[in-house]
Amino acid sequence: MKRRDFVAFCASTMCGWSLPSRAEQGVPQIGFLHGESPARFGGFLDLVRQGLGESGFVEGKNVLIEYRWGGRPKR
């Protein structure tokens, strides 16, 4: 078997696997991506959590929020 064929086989096999994730367990996930630092958005995120709470969602209990921060807006 050639190296290229072996790599293609491995890649196709790995793409077919279904790895369990938290989302498959029925818990909704929200992704928050922003280029600034988290310090500037504390108040905004509190309002988002409050709005989710009014809809019956509590972070860490029945909804997960994944935060990603850039921290370098000029880049």
NURO-213342 format. One record per atom (N, C-alpha, C, CB): residue number from 1; residue in one letter; atom name; y negated, x, z. Coordinates in Angstrom, 2 decimals. Each point is the difference from the previous one (the first is absolute). Glycine has a CB too. Layout:
+-----+------+------+---------+---------+---------+
:  nr : rest : atom :      py :      px :      pz :
+-----+------+------+---------+---------+---------+
: NUM :    A :   CA :       Y :       X :       Z :
...
+-----+------+------+---------+---------+---------+
//
This chain:
+-----+------+------+---------+---------+---------+
:  nr : rest : atom :      py :      px :      pz :
+-----+------+------+---------+---------+---------+
:   1 :    M :    N :    1.18 :    0.86 :    0.00 :
:   1 :    M :   CA :   -1.18 :   -0.86 :    0.00 :
:   1 :    M :    C :   -1.24 :    0.90 :    0.00 :
:   1 :    M :   CB :    1.24 :   -1.88 :    1.24 :
:   2 :    K :    N :   -2.15 :    1.57 :   -2.08 :
:   2 :    K :   CA :   -1.23 :    0.79 :   -0.08 :
:   2 :    K :    C :   -0.93 :   -0.35 :    1.16 :
:   2 :    K :   CB :    0.22 :    0.10 :   -2.51 :
:   3 :    R :    N :   -1.05 :    0.84 :    2.83 :
:   3 :    R :   CA :   -0.93 :   -0.19 :    1.12 :
:   3 :    R :    C :   -0.90 :   -1.21 :   -0.21 :
:   3 :    R :   CB :    0.05 :    2.47 :    0.41 :
:   4 :    R :    N :   -0.58 :   -2.64 :   -1.61 :
:   4 :    R :   CA :   -0.89 :   -1.13 :   -0.30 :
:   4 :    R :    C :    0.73 :   -1.33 :    0.16 :
:   4 :    R :   CB :   -1.29 :    1.46 :   -1.60 :
:   5 :    D :    N :    2.55 :   -1.52 :    1.17 :
:   5 :    D :   CA :    0.79 :   -1.23 :    0.16 :
:   5 :    D :    C :    0.25 :   -0.29 :    1.48 :
:   5 :    D :   CB :    1.09 :    0.41 :   -2.23 :
:   6 :    F :    N :   -0.81 :    0.65 :    3.00 :
:   6 :    F :   CA :    0.24 :   -0.18 :    1.43 :
:   6 :    F :    C :   -1.24 :   -0.52 :    0.71 :
:   6 :    F :   CB :    1.69 :    1.83 :   -0.08 :
:   7 :    V :    N :   -2.85 :   -1.27 :   -0.22 :
:   7 :    V :   CA :   -1.26 :   -0.45 :    0.62 :
:   7 :    V :    C :   -0.28 :   -1.45 :   -0.38 :
:   7 :    V :   CB :   -0.89 :    2.36 :   -0.05 :
:   8 :    A :    N :    1.10 :   -2.72 :   -1.21 :
:   8 :    A :   CA :   -0.21 :   -1.38 :   -0.44 :
:   8 :    A :    C :    0.95 :   -0.95 :    0.72 :
:   8 :    A :   CB :   -0.77 :    0.84 :   -2.24 :
:   9 :    F :    N :    2.03 :   -0.42 :    2.41 :
:   9 :    F :   CA :    0.97 :   -0.83 :    0.71 :
:   9 :    F :    C :   -0.43 :   -0.22 :    1.45 :
:   9 :    F :   CB :    1.81 :    0.86 :   -1.50 :
:  10 :    C :    N :   -2.21 :    0.22 :    2.17 :
:  10 :    C :   CA :   -0.43 :   -0.11 :    1.40 :
:  10 :    C :    C :   -1.22 :   -0.91 :    0.14 :
:  10 :    C :   CB :    0.90 :    2.30 :    0.43 :
:  11 :    A :    N :   -1.85 :   -2.16 :   -1.33 :
:  11 :    A :   CA :   -1.21 :   -0.82 :    0.06 :
:  11 :    A :    C :    0.33 :   -1.47 :   -0.23 :
:  11 :    A :   CB :   -1.35 :    1.94 :   -0.81 :
:  12 :    S :    N :    2.21 :   -2.23 :   -0.14 :
:  12 :    S :   CA :    0.34 :   -1.40 :   -0.26 :
:  12 :    S :    C :    0.80 :   -0.60 :    1.14 :
:  12 :    S :   CB :   -0.02 :    0.47 :   -2.45 :
:  13 :    T :    N :    0.85 :    0.34 :    3.10 :
:  13 :    T :   CA :    0.78 :   -0.49 :    1.13 :
:  13 :    T :    C :   -0.90 :   -0.30 :    1.18 :
:  13 :    T :   CB :    1.97 :    1.31 :   -0.79 :
:  14 :    M :    N :   -2.93 :   -0.43 :    1.07 :
:  14 :    M :   CA :   -0.88 :   -0.18 :    1.14 :
:  14 :    M :    C :   -0.93 :   -1.19 :   -0.20 :
:  14 :    M :   CB :    0.11 :    2.45 :    0.45 :
:  15 :    C :    N :   -0.52 :   -2.71 :   -1.69 :
:  15 :    C :   CA :   -0.87 :   -1.15 :   -0.26 :
:  15 :    C :    C :    0.73 :   -1.31 :    0.22 :
:  15 :    C :   CB :   -1.27 :    1.37 :   -1.65 :
:  16 :    G :    N :    2.56 :   -1.36 :    1.54 :
:  16 :    G :   CA :    0.79 :   -1.21 :    0.17 :
:  16 :    G :    C :    0.28 :   -0.36 :    1.44 :
:  16 :    G :   CB :    1.00 :    0.49 :   -2.17 :
:  17 :    W :    N :   -1.17 :    0.45 :    3.07 :
:  17 :    W :   CA :    0.27 :   -0.28 :    1.41 :
:  17 :    W :    C :   -1.09 :   -0.87 :    0.58 :
:  17 :    W :   CB :    1.21 :    2.17 :    0.22 :
:  18 :    S :    N :   -0.81 :   -3.05 :    0.65 :
:  18 :    S :   CA :   -0.96 :   -0.85 :    0.69 :
:  18 :    S :    C :   -0.08 :    0.45 :    1.45 :
:  18 :    S :   CB :    0.48 :   -1.96 :   -1.55 :
:  19 :    L :    N :   -1.53 :    2.64 :    1.89 :
:  19 :    L :   CA :   -0.18 :    0.47 :    1.37 :
:  19 :    L :    C :   -0.67 :   -1.09 :    0.82 :
:  19 :    L :   CB :   -0.16 :    2.39 :   -0.78 :
:  20 :    P :    N :    0.65 :   -2.63 :    1.99 :
:  20 :    P :   CA :   -0.62 :   -1.05 :    0.83 :
:  20 :    P :    C :   -1.41 :    0.41 :    0.42 :
:  20 :    P :   CB :    2.27 :   -0.70 :    0.81 :
:  21 :    S :    N :   -3.14 :   -0.26 :   -0.79 :
:  21 :    S :   CA :   -1.36 :    0.26 :    0.46 :
:  21 :    S :    C :   -0.42 :   -1.11 :    0.95 :
:  21 :    S :   CB :   -0.57 :    1.22 :   -2.14 :
:  22 :    R :    N :   -0.53 :   -1.00 :    2.81 :
:  22 :    R :   CA :   -0.48 :   -1.01 :    0.95 :
:  22 :    R :    C :   -0.38 :   -1.29 :   -0.72 :
:  22 :    R :   CB :   -0.81 :    1.83 :    1.51 :
:  23 :    A :    N :    0.36 :   -1.74 :   -2.74 :
:  23 :    A :   CA :   -0.42 :   -1.20 :   -0.72 :
:  23 :    A :    C :    1.18 :   -0.91 :   -0.30 :
:  23 :    A :   CB :   -1.88 :    1.30 :   -0.99 :
:  24 :    E :    N :    3.07 :   -0.74 :    0.84 :
:  24 :    E :   CA :    1.16 :   -0.81 :   -0.31 :
:  24 :    E :    C :    0.47 :   -0.81 :    1.21 :
:  24 :    E :   CB :    0.64 :    1.68 :   -1.71 :
:  25 :    Q :    N :   -1.14 :   -1.38 :    2.87 :
:  25 :    Q :   CA :    0.41 :   -0.70 :    1.20 :
:  25 :    Q :    C :   -0.81 :   -1.26 :    0.22 :
:  25 :    Q :   CB :    0.69 :    2.16 :    0.97 :
:  26 :    G :    N :   -1.54 :   -2.52 :   -1.90 :
:  26 :    G :   CA :   -0.77 :   -1.22 :    0.12 :
:  26 :    G :    C :   -1.35 :    0.17 :    0.67 :
:  26 :    G :   CB :    2.14 :   -1.17 :    0.06 :
:  27 :    V :    N :   -2.54 :    2.40 :    0.25 :
:  27 :    V :   CA :   -1.29 :    0.24 :    0.63 :
:  27 :    V :    C :   -1.00 :    0.36 :   -1.10 :
:  27 :    V :   CB :    1.09 :    0.77 :    2.19 :
:  28 :    P :    N :   -2.14 :   -1.56 :   -2.36 :
:  28 :    P :   CA :   -0.98 :    0.33 :   -1.04 :
:  28 :    P :    C :   -0.71 :    1.32 :    0.30 :
:  28 :    P :   CB :   -0.32 :   -2.44 :   -0.43 :
:  29 :    Q :    N :   -0.03 :    3.16 :   -0.61 :
:  29 :    Q :   CA :   -0.73 :    1.25 :    0.13 :
:  29 :    Q :    C :   -1.32 :   -0.10 :   -0.75 :
:  29 :    Q :   CB :    2.16 :    1.29 :    0.24 :
:  30 :    I :    N :   -3.18 :   -0.70 :    0.35 :
:  30 :    I :   CA :   -1.32 :    0.07 :   -0.61 :
:  30 :    I :    C :   -0.35 :    1.47 :   -0.13 :
:  30 :    I :   CB :   -0.72 :   -2.26 :    0.95 :
:  31 :    G :    N :    0.27 :    2.65 :   -2.12 :
:  31 :    G :   CA :   -0.42 :    1.38 :   -0.22 :
:  31 :    G :    C :   -1.52 :    0.07 :   -0.04 :
:  31 :    G :   CB :    2.11 :    0.49 :   -1.26 :
:  32 :    F :    N :   -2.69 :    0.43 :    2.02 :
:  32 :    F :   CA :   -1.45 :    0.18 :    0.02 :
:  32 :    F :    C :   -0.28 :    1.43 :   -0.42 :
:  32 :    F :   CB :   -0.33 :   -1.74 :    1.84 :
:  33 :    L :    N :   -0.34 :    1.90 :   -2.97 :
:  33 :    L :   CA :   -0.31 :    1.31 :   -0.54 :
:  33 :    L :    C :   -1.50 :    0.10 :   -0.20 :
:  33 :    L :   CB :    2.26 :    0.16 :   -1.13 :
:  34 :    H :    N :   -2.85 :    0.92 :    1.68 :
:  34 :    H :   CA :   -1.43 :    0.19 :   -0.17 :
:  34 :    H :    C :   -0.32 :    1.49 :    0.01 :
:  34 :    H :   CB :   -0.47 :   -2.22 :    1.10 :
:  35 :    G :    N :   -0.56 :    2.60 :   -1.79 :
:  35 :    G :   CA :   -0.38 :    1.40 :   -0.12 :
:  35 :    G :    C :   -0.82 :    0.54 :    1.15 :
:  35 :    G :   CB :    0.06 :   -0.36 :   -2.40 :
:  36 :    E :    N :   -0.57 :   -0.50 :    3.25 :
:  36 :    E :   CA :   -0.81 :    0.43 :    1.15 :
:  36 :    E :    C :    0.90 :    0.31 :    1.19 :
:  36 :    E :   CB :   -1.94 :   -1.39 :   -0.81 :
:  37 :    S :    N :    1.32 :    1.75 :    1.93 :
:  37 :    S :   CA :    0.75 :    0.26 :    1.22 :
:  37 :    S :    C :    0.15 :   -1.29 :    0.80 :
:  37 :    S :   CB :   -0.85 :    2.38 :    0.05 :
:  38 :    P :    N :    1.84 :   -2.49 :    0.82 :
:  38 :    P :   CA :    0.22 :   -1.23 :    0.76 :
:  38 :    P :    C :   -1.12 :   -0.33 :    0.98 :
:  38 :    P :   CB :    2.41 :    0.43 :   -0.23 :
:  39 :    A :    N :   -3.18 :    0.55 :    0.65 :
:  39 :    A :   CA :   -1.06 :   -0.25 :    0.99 :
:  39 :    A :    C :   -1.04 :   -0.99 :   -0.53 :
:  39 :    A :   CB :    0.36 :    2.30 :    0.91 :
:  40 :    R :    N :   -0.62 :   -2.30 :   -2.20 :
:  40 :    R :   CA :   -1.02 :   -0.87 :   -0.57 :
:  40 :    R :    C :    0.48 :   -1.44 :   -0.19 :
:  40 :    R :   CB :   -0.93 :    1.98 :   -1.13 :
:  41 :    F :    N :    2.24 :   -2.22 :    1.21 :
:  41 :    F :   CA :    0.53 :   -1.32 :   -0.29 :
:  41 :    F :    C :    0.66 :   -0.67 :    1.20 :
:  41 :    F :   CB :    0.32 :    0.76 :   -2.31 :
:  42 :    G :    N :   -0.56 :   -0.27 :    3.50 :
:  42 :    G :   CA :    0.61 :   -0.58 :    1.20 :
:  42 :    G :    C :   -0.36 :   -1.46 :    0.18 :
:  42 :    G :   CB :   -0.06 :    2.23 :    1.04 :
:  43 :    G :    N :   -1.21 :   -2.57 :   -1.18 :
:  43 :    G :   CA :   -0.45 :   -1.38 :    0.16 :
:  43 :    G :    C :    0.56 :   -0.92 :   -1.07 :
:  43 :    G :   CB :   -2.07 :    0.86 :    1.05 :
:  44 :    F :    N :    2.13 :   -0.37 :   -2.28 :
:  44 :    F :   CA :    0.56 :   -0.78 :   -1.10 :
:  44 :    F :    C :    1.48 :   -0.30 :    0.24 :
:  44 :    F :   CB :   -1.67 :    1.03 :   -1.58 :
:  45 :    L :    N :    2.41 :   -0.01 :    2.01 :
:  45 :    L :   CA :    1.42 :   -0.20 :    0.25 :
:  45 :    L :    C :    0.25 :   -0.93 :    1.17 :
:  45 :    L :   CB :    0.44 :    2.26 :   -0.92 :
:  46 :    D :    N :   -1.32 :   -2.25 :    1.91 :
:  46 :    D :   CA :    0.11 :   -0.96 :    1.10 :
:  46 :    D :    C :   -0.15 :   -1.42 :   -0.51 :
:  46 :    D :   CB :   -0.90 :    1.71 :    1.60 :
:  47 :    L :    N :   -0.03 :   -1.92 :   -2.53 :
:  47 :    L :   CA :   -0.18 :   -1.32 :   -0.59 :
:  47 :    L :    C :    1.21 :   -0.42 :   -0.83 :
:  47 :    L :   CB :   -2.46 :    0.40 :   -0.04 :
:  48 :    V :    N :    3.06 :    0.54 :   -0.67 :
:  48 :    V :   CA :    1.20 :   -0.30 :   -0.77 :
:  48 :    V :    C :    1.13 :   -0.41 :    0.94 :
:  48 :    V :   CB :   -0.70 :    1.63 :   -1.80 :
:  49 :    R :    N :    0.87 :   -0.88 :    2.88 :
:  49 :    R :   CA :    1.05 :   -0.35 :    0.98 :
:  49 :    R :    C :   -0.27 :   -1.36 :    0.63 :
:  49 :    R :   CB :    0.36 :    2.43 :    0.46 :
:  50 :    Q :    N :   -1.63 :   -2.73 :   -0.18 :
:  50 :    Q :   CA :   -0.36 :   -1.29 :    0.57 :
:  50 :    Q :    C :    0.35 :   -1.13 :   -0.98 :
:  50 :    Q :   CB :   -1.86 :    1.09 :    1.34 :
:  51 :    G :    N :    1.52 :   -0.91 :   -2.61 :
:  51 :    G :   CA :    0.33 :   -1.00 :   -1.01 :
:  51 :    G :    C :    1.50 :   -0.19 :   -0.17 :
:  51 :    G :   CB :   -2.11 :    0.57 :   -1.16 :
:  52 :    L :    N :    2.84 :    0.53 :    1.21 :
:  52 :    L :   CA :    1.46 :   -0.11 :   -0.06 :
:  52 :    L :    C :    0.54 :   -0.75 :    1.21 :
:  52 :    L :   CB :    0.10 :    2.14 :   -1.31 :
:  53 :    G :    N :   -0.69 :   -1.85 :    2.48 :
:  53 :    G :   CA :    0.43 :   -0.68 :    1.22 :
:  53 :    G :    C :   -0.23 :   -1.50 :   -0.06 :
:  53 :    G :   CB :   -0.49 :    2.08 :    1.26 :
:  54 :    E :    N :   -0.63 :   -2.48 :   -1.87 :
:  54 :    E :   CA :   -0.28 :   -1.42 :   -0.16 :
:  54 :    E :    C :    1.00 :   -0.68 :   -0.92 :
:  54 :    E :   CB :   -2.41 :    0.48 :    0.39 :
:  55 :    S :    N :    3.03 :    0.31 :   -1.26 :
:  55 :    S :   CA :    1.02 :   -0.54 :   -0.91 :
:  55 :    S :    C :    1.41 :    0.14 :    0.58 :
:  55 :    S :   CB :   -1.48 :    0.57 :   -1.91 :
:  56 :    G :    N :    1.57 :   -0.03 :    3.13 :
:  56 :    G :   CA :    1.30 :    0.11 :    0.66 :
:  56 :    G :    C :    0.68 :    1.34 :   -0.17 :
:  56 :    G :   CB :    0.20 :   -2.38 :   -0.33 :
:  57 :    F :    N :   -0.90 :    3.36 :   -0.22 :
:  57 :    F :   CA :    0.59 :    1.32 :   -0.19 :
:  57 :    F :    C :   -0.56 :    0.97 :    1.03 :
:  57 :    F :   CB :    0.28 :   -0.45 :   -2.46 :
:  58 :    V :    N :    0.61 :    1.19 :    3.11 :
:  58 :    V :   CA :   -0.39 :    0.99 :    0.98 :
:  58 :    V :    C :    0.56 :    1.35 :   -0.45 :
:  58 :    V :   CB :   -0.04 :   -1.72 :    1.89 :
:  59 :    E :    N :   -0.86 :    2.69 :   -2.04 :
:  59 :    E :   CA :    0.42 :    1.33 :   -0.47 :
:  59 :    E :    C :    1.03 :    0.59 :    0.95 :
:  59 :    E :   CB :   -2.24 :    0.36 :   -1.08 :
:  60 :    G :    N :    3.34 :    0.12 :    0.50 :
:  60 :    G :   CA :    1.06 :    0.60 :    0.79 :
:  60 :    G :    C :    1.07 :   -0.98 :    0.44 :
:  60 :    G :   CB :   -1.65 :    1.63 :    0.76 :
:  61 :    K :    N :    1.36 :   -2.93 :   -0.82 :
:  61 :    K :   CA :    1.00 :   -1.00 :    0.39 :
:  61 :    K :    C :    0.58 :   -0.71 :   -1.23 :
:  61 :    K :   CB :   -1.20 :   -0.32 :    2.17 :
:  62 :    N :    N :    0.33 :   -0.29 :   -2.97 :
:  62 :    N :   CA :    0.51 :   -0.71 :   -1.17 :
:  62 :    N :    C :   -0.73 :    0.38 :   -1.29 :
:  62 :    N :   CB :    0.61 :   -1.86 :    1.51 :
:  63 :    V :    N :   -1.38 :    2.93 :   -1.48 :
:  63 :    V :   CA :   -0.61 :    0.57 :   -1.20 :
:  63 :    V :    C :   -0.23 :    1.49 :    0.25 :
:  63 :    V :   CB :   -1.12 :   -2.21 :   -0.61 :
:  64 :    L :    N :    1.33 :    3.01 :   -0.42 :
:  64 :    L :   CA :   -0.22 :    1.44 :    0.09 :
:  64 :    L :    C :   -1.17 :    0.38 :   -0.90 :
:  64 :    L :   CB :    2.45 :    0.42 :    0.52 :
:  65 :    I :    N :   -3.32 :    0.44 :   -0.02 :
:  65 :    I :   CA :   -1.12 :    0.48 :   -0.79 :
:  65 :    I :    C :    0.14 :    1.51 :   -0.13 :
:  65 :    I :   CB :   -1.51 :   -1.90 :    0.78 :
:  66 :    E :    N :    1.57 :    2.36 :   -2.02 :
:  66 :    E :   CA :    0.08 :    1.43 :   -0.29 :
:  66 :    E :    C :   -1.39 :    0.48 :   -0.39 :
:  66 :    E :   CB :    2.43 :   -0.19 :   -0.75 :
:  67 :    Y :    N :   -2.96 :    1.15 :    1.48 :
:  67 :    Y :   CA :   -1.34 :    0.53 :   -0.25 :
:  67 :    Y :    C :    0.11 :    1.34 :   -0.70 :
:  67 :    Y :   CB :   -0.91 :   -1.21 :    2.01 :
:  68 :    R :    N :    0.07 :    1.40 :   -3.02 :
:  68 :    R :   CA :   -0.12 :    1.30 :   -0.67 :
:  68 :    R :    C :   -1.49 :    0.28 :   -0.18 :
:  68 :    R :   CB :    2.26 :   -0.27 :   -1.21 :
:  69 :    W :    N :   -2.67 :    1.44 :    1.67 :
:  69 :    W :   CA :   -1.42 :    0.36 :   -0.03 :
:  69 :    W :    C :   -0.17 :    1.27 :   -0.82 :
:  69 :    W :   CB :   -0.40 :   -1.08 :    2.26 :
:  70 :    G :    N :   -0.64 :    1.09 :   -3.06 :
:  70 :    G :   CA :   -0.31 :    1.18 :   -0.80 :
:  70 :    G :    C :   -0.80 :    1.01 :    0.80 :
:  70 :    G :   CB :    0.03 :   -1.40 :   -2.05 :
:  71 :    G :    N :   -1.10 :    0.93 :    2.68 :
:  71 :    G :   CA :   -0.81 :    0.87 :    0.82 :
:  71 :    G :    C :   -0.96 :    0.89 :   -0.77 :
:  71 :    G :   CB :    1.83 :   -0.05 :    1.58 :
:  72 :    R :    N :   -1.69 :    0.11 :   -2.91 :
:  72 :    R :   CA :   -0.88 :    0.82 :   -0.84 :
:  72 :    R :    C :   -0.46 :   -0.84 :   -1.18 :
:  72 :    R :   CB :    1.19 :    2.14 :    0.70 :
:  73 :    P :    N :   -2.19 :   -3.00 :   -0.47 :
:  73 :    P :   CA :   -0.40 :   -0.93 :   -1.06 :
:  73 :    P :    C :   -0.54 :    0.66 :   -1.27 :
:  73 :    P :   CB :   -0.50 :   -1.58 :    1.79 :
:  74 :    K :    N :   -0.02 :    2.79 :   -1.69 :
:  74 :    K :   CA :   -0.56 :    0.66 :   -1.18 :
:  74 :    K :    C :    1.07 :    0.59 :   -0.89 :
:  74 :    K :   CB :   -2.03 :    0.49 :    1.30 :
:  75 :    R :    N :    3.26 :   -0.37 :   -0.80 :
:  75 :    R :   CA :    1.09 :    0.53 :   -0.80 :
:  75 :    R :    C :    0.57 :   -1.12 :   -0.77 :
:  75 :    R :   CB :    0.51 :    1.81 :    1.63 :
+-----+------+------+---------+---------+---------+
//
